[in-house]
Amino acid sequence: MAEKKAFILRINPEILKEIETWAADEFRSTNGQIEYLLQQILNERRKARKKKDS
């Protein structure tokens, strides 16, 4: 498994509450949900960049 780096995240409490709820709905931790969402958007960005470069 890849090494993970810890860092502090300042986030709007309302957004955090929504992410916590969403994470619970999908049986993930809050941290896992944030990581999942970031990975999804990075994958989309890579696909868009590849299309642009083609």
C-alpha positions as a Markdown table, in Angstrom:
| # | Residue | x | y | z |
|---|---|---|---|---|
| 1 | Met | 0.0 | 0.0 | 0.0 |
| 2 | Ala | 1.2 | 3.5 | -0.8 |
| 3 | Glu | 2.5 | 5.6 | 2.1 |
| 4 | Lys | 0.1 | 8.3 | 3.1 |
| 5 | Lys | 0.9 | 11.8 | 4.3 |
| 6 | Ala | -1.1 | 13.5 | 7.0 |
| 7 | Phe | -2.0 | 17.1 | 6.8 |
| 8 | Ile | -4.4 | 19.6 | 8.4 |
| 9 | Leu | -7.5 | 20.5 | 6.4 |
| 10 | Arg | -9.6 | 23.6 | 7.2 |
| 11 | Ile | -13.1 | 23.0 | 5.9 |
| 12 | Asn | -16.4 | 24.7 | 6.3 |
| 13 | Pro | -18.4 | 22.9 | 9.0 |
| 14 | Glu | -21.5 | 22.6 | 6.8 |
| 15 | Ile | -19.5 | 20.9 | 4.0 |
| 16 | Leu | -17.9 | 18.6 | 6.5 |
| 17 | Lys | -21.3 | 17.6 | 7.8 |
| 18 | Glu | -22.4 | 16.7 | 4.3 |
| 19 | Ile | -19.3 | 14.7 | 3.6 |
| 20 | Glu | -19.7 | 12.8 | 6.9 |
| 21 | Thr | -23.3 | 12.0 | 6.0 |
| 22 | Trp | -22.3 | 10.9 | 2.5 |
| 23 | Ala | -19.4 | 8.8 | 3.8 |
| 24 | Ala | -21.8 | 7.0 | 6.2 |
| 25 | Asp | -24.2 | 6.3 | 3.4 |
| 26 | Glu | -21.3 | 4.7 | 1.4 |
| 27 | Phe | -19.8 | 2.9 | 4.4 |
| 28 | Arg | -16.6 | 4.9 | 4.3 |
| 29 | Ser | -14.8 | 7.0 | 6.9 |
| 30 | Thr | -14.9 | 10.8 | 6.4 |
| 31 | Asn | -11.2 | 10.7 | 5.5 |
| 32 | Gly | -11.8 | 7.8 | 3.1 |
| 33 | Gln | -14.7 | 9.7 | 1.5 |
| 34 | Ile | -12.6 | 12.9 | 1.0 |
| 35 | Glu | -9.8 | 10.8 | -0.5 |
| 36 | Tyr | -12.3 | 9.0 | -2.8 |
| 37 | Leu | -13.8 | 12.2 | -4.0 |
| 38 | Leu | -10.3 | 13.7 | -4.7 |
| 39 | Gln | -9.3 | 10.6 | -6.6 |
| 40 | Gln | -12.4 | 10.7 | -8.7 |
| 41 | Ile | -11.9 | 14.3 | -9.7 |
| 42 | Leu | -8.2 | 13.8 | -10.5 |
| 43 | Asn | -9.1 | 10.8 | -12.7 |
| 44 | Glu | -11.6 | 13.0 | -14.6 |
| 45 | Arg | -9.0 | 15.7 | -15.0 |
| 46 | Arg | -6.5 | 13.2 | -16.4 |
| 47 | Lys | -9.1 | 12.0 | -18.9 |
| 48 | Ala | -9.9 | 15.5 | -20.0 |
| 49 | Arg | -6.2 | 16.3 | -20.4 |
| 50 | Lys | -5.7 | 13.2 | -22.5 |
| 51 | Lys | -8.6 | 14.2 | -24.7 |
| 52 | Lys | -7.2 | 17.7 | -25.1 |
| 53 | Asp | -3.8 | 16.4 | -26.0 |
| 54 | Ser | -5.2 | 14.0 | -28.6 |
